[in-house]
Amino acid sequence: MRGLLFLVLLLTACAAQAYIGPGAGVSFFGSLWAIVVGVVLSLAAVLIWPLRWALRRLRRRAPQAPAASDRDA
C-alpha cells in the first residue's frame, strides 16, 4: 500500500519553479572535467607501463660504450 501511495505521489508531483544560476553549470563541468582527466590519465599510466618497463629492460642489457677518458689513454 505504501509503494502504491509513493508511486501516485511521484506521478502527480508538479514541476518546480527554480532558477539555476550559471555558477552551478561551471561547477558541474569543472568537476566532470576533473573526473574525465583523472580517468584518462590513469588509463594512460596503466597502458604505458609495460612499454616503459620494456624500454628500461632493454637499456640495462645494452652494452655500455667506453668513456671518452678510456679511449684517449
N, CA, C and O atoms as a GROMACS GRO file, in nm:
protein
  292
    1MET      N    1   0.082  -0.119   0.000
    1MET     CA    2   0.000   0.000   0.000
    1MET      C    3   0.087   0.126   0.000
    1MET      O    4   0.056   0.224  -0.069
    2ARG      N    5   0.195   0.122   0.078
    2ARG     CA    6   0.285   0.238   0.083
    2ARG      C    7   0.351   0.263  -0.052
    2ARG      O    8   0.368   0.377  -0.095
    3GLY      N    9   0.388   0.153  -0.119
    3GLY     CA   10   0.450   0.165  -0.251
    3GLY      C   11   0.356   0.230  -0.351
    3GLY      O   12   0.398   0.313  -0.432
    4LEU      N   13   0.229   0.192  -0.346
    4LEU     CA   14   0.130   0.249  -0.436
    4LEU      C   15   0.110   0.398  -0.407
    4LEU      O   16   0.100   0.478  -0.499
    5LEU      N   17   0.105   0.433  -0.280
    5LEU     CA   18   0.091   0.574  -0.241
    5LEU      C   19   0.212   0.654  -0.289
    5LEU      O   20   0.196   0.765  -0.340
    6PHE      N   21   0.332   0.599  -0.272
    6PHE     CA   22   0.454   0.666  -0.318
    6PHE      C   23   0.451   0.686  -0.469
    6PHE      O   24   0.487   0.793  -0.518
    7LEU      N   25   0.408   0.583  -0.542
    7LEU     CA   26   0.402   0.592  -0.688
    7LEU      C   27   0.301   0.698  -0.733
    7LEU      O   28   0.328   0.773  -0.826
    8VAL      N   29   0.186   0.703  -0.668
    8VAL     CA   30   0.083   0.802  -0.703
    8VAL      C   31   0.136   0.943  -0.675
    8VAL      O   32   0.118   1.032  -0.758
    9LEU      N   33   0.200   0.964  -0.560
    9LEU     CA   34   0.253   1.096  -0.528
    9LEU      C   35   0.367   1.135  -0.622
    9LEU      O   36   0.382   1.252  -0.657
   10LEU      N   37   0.447   1.038  -0.661
   10LEU     CA   38   0.557   1.066  -0.753
   10LEU      C   39   0.506   1.106  -0.891
   10LEU      O   40   0.562   1.195  -0.954
   11LEU      N   41   0.402   1.041  -0.937
   11LEU     CA   42   0.348   1.070  -1.070
   11LEU      C   43   0.266   1.198  -1.074
   11LEU      O   44   0.249   1.256  -1.181
   12THR      N   45   0.216   1.243  -0.961
   12THR     CA   46   0.134   1.364  -0.959
   12THR      C   47   0.210   1.488  -0.913
   12THR      O   48   0.149   1.594  -0.894
   13ALA      N   49   0.341   1.477  -0.896
   13ALA     CA   50   0.419   1.592  -0.849
   13ALA      C   51   0.422   1.701  -0.957
   13ALA      O   52   0.429   1.672  -1.076
   14CYS      N   53   0.416   1.826  -0.911
   14CYS     CA   54   0.421   1.940  -1.002
   14CYS      C   55   0.566   1.976  -1.031
   14CYS      O   56   0.657   1.943  -0.954
   15ALA      N   57   0.587   2.042  -1.143
   15ALA     CA   58   0.722   2.087  -1.179
   15ALA      C   59   0.766   2.198  -1.084
   15ALA      O   60   0.685   2.283  -1.046
   16ALA      N   61   0.891   2.198  -1.048
   16ALA     CA   62   0.944   2.301  -0.959
   16ALA      C   63   0.980   2.424  -1.041
   16ALA      O   64   1.034   2.414  -1.151
   17GLN      N   65   0.950   2.539  -0.985
   17GLN     CA   66   0.985   2.666  -1.049
   17GLN      C   67   1.111   2.718  -0.980
   17GLN      O   68   1.104   2.797  -0.887
   18ALA      N   69   1.226   2.673  -1.027
   18ALA     CA   70   1.351   2.707  -0.961
   18ALA      C   71   1.449   2.763  -1.063
   18ALA      O   72   1.443   2.731  -1.182
   19TYR      N   73   1.539   2.847  -1.016
   19TYR     CA   74   1.641   2.907  -1.101
   19TYR      C   75   1.776   2.845  -1.067
   19TYR      O   76   1.815   2.838  -0.950
   20ILE      N   77   1.845   2.802  -1.169
   20ILE     CA   78   1.981   2.751  -1.150
   20ILE      C   79   2.074   2.850  -1.220
   20ILE      O   80   2.067   2.867  -1.342
   21GLY      N   81   2.159   2.914  -1.143
   21GLY     CA   82   2.248   3.015  -1.198
   21GLY      C   83   2.361   2.954  -1.279
   21GLY      O   84   2.380   2.832  -1.278
   22PRO      N   85   2.436   3.037  -1.350
   22PRO     CA   86   2.545   2.987  -1.434
   22PRO      C   87   2.660   2.927  -1.353
   22PRO      O   88   2.736   2.846  -1.406
   23GLY      N   89   2.673   2.965  -1.228
   23GLY     CA   90   2.780   2.910  -1.145
   23GLY      C   91   2.765   2.761  -1.123
   23GLY      O   92   2.864   2.690  -1.110
   24ALA      N   93   2.641   2.713  -1.117
   24ALA     CA   94   2.618   2.570  -1.097
   24ALA      C   95   2.667   2.491  -1.218
   24ALA      O   96   2.725   2.383  -1.202
   25GLY      N   97   2.644   2.544  -1.336
   25GLY     CA   98   2.690   2.476  -1.458
   25GLY      C   99   2.842   2.474  -1.467
   25GLY      O  100   2.900   2.373  -1.508
   26VAL      N  101   2.905   2.584  -1.430
   26VAL     CA  102   3.051   2.590  -1.433
   26VAL      C  103   3.110   2.491  -1.334
   26VAL      O  104   3.208   2.424  -1.364
   27SER      N  105   3.050   2.483  -1.216
   27SER     CA  106   3.097   2.386  -1.116
   27SER      C  107   3.079   2.244  -1.164
   27SER      O  108   3.168   2.161  -1.147
   28PHE      N  109   2.965   2.216  -1.224
   28PHE     CA  110   2.938   2.082  -1.275
   28PHE      C  111   3.038   2.043  -1.382
   28PHE      O  112   3.095   1.934  -1.377
   29PHE      N  113   3.060   2.130  -1.479
   29PHE     CA  114   3.153   2.097  -1.588
   29PHE      C  115   3.297   2.092  -1.539
   29PHE      O  116   3.377   2.014  -1.592
   30GLY      N  117   3.332   2.172  -1.440
   30GLY     CA  118   3.466   2.163  -1.382
   30GLY      C  119   3.488   2.030  -1.314
   30GLY      O  120   3.595   1.970  -1.328
   31SER      N  121   3.390   1.984  -1.240
   31SER     CA  122   3.400   1.854  -1.173
   31SER      C  123   3.403   1.741  -1.275
   31SER      O  124   3.480   1.647  -1.261
   32LEU      N  125   3.319   1.751  -1.376
   32LEU     CA  126   3.316   1.650  -1.482
   32LEU      C  127   3.451   1.644  -1.554
   32LEU      O  128   3.501   1.535  -1.583
   33TRP      N  129   3.509   1.760  -1.582
   33TRP     CA  130   3.639   1.766  -1.649
   33TRP      C  131   3.746   1.699  -1.564
   33TRP      O  132   3.830   1.626  -1.616
   34ALA      N  133   3.744   1.724  -1.434
   34ALA     CA  134   3.843   1.663  -1.344
   34ALA      C  135   3.830   1.511  -1.343
   34ALA      O  136   3.931   1.440  -1.342
   35ILE      N  137   3.708   1.461  -1.343
   35ILE     CA  138   3.687   1.316  -1.344
   35ILE      C  139   3.735   1.256  -1.476
   35ILE      O  140   3.803   1.153  -1.475
   36VAL      N  141   3.702   1.319  -1.588
   36VAL     CA  142   3.742   1.267  -1.719
   36VAL      C  143   3.894   1.267  -1.731
   36VAL      O  144   3.952   1.168  -1.776
   37VAL      N  145   3.959   1.375  -1.692
   37VAL     CA  146   4.105   1.381  -1.700
   37VAL      C  147   4.168   1.277  -1.609
   37VAL      O  148   4.267   1.213  -1.647
   38GLY      N  149   4.115   1.258  -1.491
   38GLY     CA  150   4.167   1.157  -1.399
   38GLY      C  151   4.156   1.016  -1.456
   38GLY      O  152   4.250   0.937  -1.444
   39VAL      N  153   4.043   0.985  -1.517
   39VAL     CA  154   4.025   0.852  -1.577
   39VAL      C  155   4.120   0.833  -1.695
   39VAL      O  156   4.182   0.727  -1.708
   40VAL      N  157   4.132   0.934  -1.779
   40VAL     CA  158   4.221   0.922  -1.895
   40VAL      C  159   4.366   0.907  -1.852
   40VAL      O  160   4.438   0.824  -1.907
   41LEU      N  161   4.410   0.984  -1.754
   41LEU     CA  162   4.548   0.973  -1.707
   41LEU      C  163   4.575   0.838  -1.642
   41LEU      O  164   4.683   0.781  -1.660
   42SER      N  165   4.479   0.786  -1.566
   42SER     CA  166   4.503   0.656  -1.505
   42SER      C  167   4.505   0.545  -1.610
   42SER      O  168   4.584   0.451  -1.598
   43LEU      N  169   4.420   0.553  -1.711
   43LEU     CA  170   4.426   0.454  -1.818
   43LEU      C  171   4.557   0.464  -1.896
   43LEU      O  172   4.616   0.362  -1.932
   44ALA      N  173   4.602   0.585  -1.921
   44ALA     CA  174   4.728   0.603  -1.993
   44ALA      C  175   4.844   0.546  -1.912
   44ALA      O  176   4.933   0.483  -1.968
   45ALA      N  177   4.844   0.568  -1.782
   45ALA     CA  178   4.951   0.515  -1.698
   45ALA      C  179   4.952   0.364  -1.701
   45ALA      O  180   5.059   0.303  -1.708
   46VAL      N  181   4.836   0.302  -1.696
   46VAL     CA  182   4.828   0.156  -1.698
   46VAL      C  183   4.870   0.101  -1.834
   46VAL      O  184   4.938  -0.002  -1.841
   47LEU      N  185   4.833   0.168  -1.942
   47LEU     CA  186   4.866   0.119  -2.076
   47LEU      C  187   5.012   0.145  -2.114
   47LEU      O  188   5.069   0.068  -2.191
   48ILE      N  189   5.071   0.251  -2.061
   48ILE     CA  190   5.209   0.285  -2.096
   48ILE      C  191   5.309   0.209  -2.009
   48ILE      O  192   5.426   0.197  -2.046
   49TRP      N  193   5.266   0.159  -1.894
   49TRP     CA  194   5.358   0.094  -1.801
   49TRP      C  195   5.435  -0.022  -1.863
   49TRP      O  196   5.556  -0.028  -1.842
   50PRO      N  197   5.374  -0.113  -1.939
   50PRO     CA  198   5.454  -0.223  -1.998
   50PRO      C  199   5.560  -0.172  -2.096
   50PRO      O  200   5.669  -0.229  -2.103
   51LEU      N  201   5.528  -0.068  -2.170
   51LEU     CA  202   5.625  -0.011  -2.264
   51LEU      C  203   5.743   0.049  -2.189
   51LEU      O  204   5.858   0.028  -2.229
   52ARG      N  205   5.718   0.122  -2.084
   52ARG     CA  206   5.828   0.179  -2.004
   52ARG      C  207   5.912   0.070  -1.942
   52ARG      O  208   6.035   0.081  -1.937
   53TRP      N  209   5.849  -0.036  -1.895
   53TRP     CA  210   5.920  -0.148  -1.835
   53TRP      C  211   6.012  -0.214  -1.938
   53TRP      O  212   6.128  -0.244  -1.908
   54ALA      N  213   5.960  -0.236  -2.059
   54ALA     CA  214   6.040  -0.299  -2.164
   54ALA      C  215   6.158  -0.210  -2.204
   54ALA      O  216   6.268  -0.260  -2.224
   55LEU      N  217   6.137  -0.080  -2.216
   55LEU     CA  218   6.246   0.010  -2.253
   55LEU      C  219   6.355   0.012  -2.147
   55LEU      O  220   6.474   0.012  -2.181
   56ARG      N  221   6.318   0.013  -2.022
   56ARG     CA  222   6.418   0.009  -1.915
   56ARG      C  223   6.496  -0.121  -1.918
   56ARG      O  224   6.617  -0.123  -1.896
   57ARG      N  225   6.427  -0.229  -1.945
   57ARG     CA  226   6.492  -0.360  -1.952
   57ARG      C  227   6.591  -0.365  -2.067
   57ARG      O  228   6.701  -0.420  -2.053
   58LEU      N  229   6.554  -0.309  -2.182
   58LEU     CA  230   6.644  -0.308  -2.299
   58LEU      C  231   6.765  -0.218  -2.274
   58LEU      O  232   6.876  -0.252  -2.317
   59ARG      N  233   6.747  -0.108  -2.206
   59ARG     CA  234   6.859  -0.018  -2.177
   59ARG      C  235   6.959  -0.083  -2.084
   59ARG      O  236   7.079  -0.058  -2.096
   60ARG      N  237   6.913  -0.164  -1.991
   60ARG     CA  238   7.006  -0.231  -1.900
   60ARG      C  239   7.090  -0.334  -1.972
   60ARG      O  240   7.206  -0.356  -1.936
   61ARG      N  241   7.034  -0.399  -2.072
   61ARG     CA  242   7.106  -0.503  -2.145
   61ARG      C  243   7.201  -0.447  -2.249
   61ARG      O  244   7.294  -0.517  -2.290
   62ALA      N  245   7.180  -0.323  -2.294
   62ALA     CA  246   7.265  -0.265  -2.399
   62ALA      C  247   7.406  -0.248  -2.346
   62ALA      O  248   7.425  -0.202  -2.234
   63PRO      N  249   7.508  -0.285  -2.428
   63PRO     CA  250   7.647  -0.270  -2.382
   63PRO      C  251   7.682  -0.122  -2.367
   63PRO      O  252   7.640  -0.038  -2.446
   64GLN      N  253   7.759  -0.094  -2.267
   64GLN     CA  254   7.799   0.044  -2.239
   64GLN      C  255   7.919   0.081  -2.330
   64GLN      O  256   8.014   0.004  -2.342
   65ALA      N  257   7.913   0.197  -2.391
   65ALA     CA  258   8.024   0.246  -2.472
   65ALA      C  259   8.134   0.295  -2.376
   65ALA      O  260   8.102   0.350  -2.271
   66PRO      N  261   8.261   0.276  -2.411
   66PRO     CA  262   8.367   0.323  -2.323
   66PRO      C  263   8.364   0.475  -2.310
   66PRO      O  264   8.328   0.546  -2.404
   67ALA      N  265   8.400   0.522  -2.194
   67ALA     CA  266   8.400   0.665  -2.168
   67ALA      C  267   8.511   0.732  -2.250
   67ALA      O  268   8.605   0.665  -2.293
   68ALA      N  269   8.500   0.862  -2.272
   68ALA     CA  270   8.598   0.936  -2.354
   68ALA      C  271   8.737   0.929  -2.291
   68ALA      O  272   8.836   0.923  -2.365
   69SER      N  273   8.749   0.930  -2.161
   69SER     CA  274   8.880   0.926  -2.097
   69SER      C  275   8.947   0.790  -2.116
   69SER      O  276   9.069   0.782  -2.120
   70ASP      N  277   8.868   0.683  -2.129
   70ASP     CA  278   8.926   0.550  -2.150
   70ASP      C  279   8.981   0.536  -2.292
   70ASP      O  280   9.080   0.465  -2.312
   71ARG      N  281   8.920   0.600  -2.390
   71ARG     CA  282   8.966   0.589  -2.528
   71ARG      C  283   9.095   0.667  -2.551
   71ARG      O  284   9.176   0.626  -2.633
   72ASP      N  285   9.116   0.777  -2.482
   72ASP     CA  286   9.234   0.860  -2.503
   72ASP      C  287   9.361   0.796  -2.444
   72ASP      O  288   9.471   0.825  -2.491
   73ALA      N  289   9.348   0.714  -2.345
   73ALA     CA  290   9.464   0.657  -2.277
   73ALA      C  291   9.533   0.548  -2.351
   73ALA      O  292   9.632   0.494  -2.302
   0.00000   0.00000   0.00000
